[in-house]
Amino acid sequence: MRTPQKDIRTKSTDETIMETLLGKMNDLITEFKEMRTEQKTFNNEIKRLQQENSALKEKGCSVGLTETKKKGKGEILIKGGHLLLYSGVKEEKRATEGVGCFIKKEYLKYVRNWTAVSERILKVEMELEEAMKTTIITVYGPNEDVTLY
């Protein structure tokens, strides 16, 4: 009669691979949970900024203007304390094209920088609070080849 032997198996290659895969899966699950938490935080921040942006739009802090036909680049303080930023063609050219951005006086304190990119593009950077920066881009893009019905 045979005596029972103890099972003294070593881990097979398949078992080792399976343990390694399970460990990696657990790591991926943990990483996924962390990413979901970060995504929720990001989504909440986006919602907050959208609400602030909606409030800003309702207040109407600026108006983009096209075809201003102003020459050069500059800013004009308008009656009532409002500001017109503009970008047009060079001084020696005939006055065509041009863009501008009209900023209400109560929002002038938020304007951090503005750039006259070209006679068709004007960029205004505003910072309403430390966490809320916004950029207003006014673009003039005429197309005389299009027939409107």
RAFEN-V735743 format. One record per helix or strand. SS is the DSSP state (h for helix, s for strand). FROM is the first residue (numbers start at 1). TO is the last residue. Records with the same first field share a line. If there is no record, write none. Layout:
SS: FROM-TO + FROM-TO
This chain:
h: 13-59 + 105-110
s: 62-66 + 71-71 + 73-78 + 82-87 + 89-89 + 99-103 + 111-118 + 121-129 + 132-139
